[in-house]
Amino acid sequence: MRLCRVAQGAWLADILGPMLRPVVTEFALFLTPFAVYAFFLWATRAGVLDPAQWTLSRIAWLSIAALLLMIGSFIVLAQWGGSPPGSTYVPAHIEDGTFVPGETK
């Protein structure tokens, strides 16, 4: 059965499944300052697509804000995410000929 799933491309879903949400979250956090600034330009009718509104210094400050948001989310996830204190990690192993992924108990 596993070989059939690999042939159908289900291995990609197995890999991306647990990592898709964190990657999308970080990508959304990075884009948030740019989207807020674009919304501000749209609300003030300043011209969202006007190159004069997107100067290099503004893009640099938006990038700094985006990176600070991402670093903050990394700190939050490292501090309050993951397994509970005192849990024991059981590494991946083969049991009765089938692969059992690692887990915390």
Beta strands, then each sheet from edge to edge (+ up, - down):
strand 1: 89-90
strand 2: 93-95
strand 3: 98-100
strand 4: 103-104
sheet 1: 1+ 4-
sheet 2: 2+ 3-
end
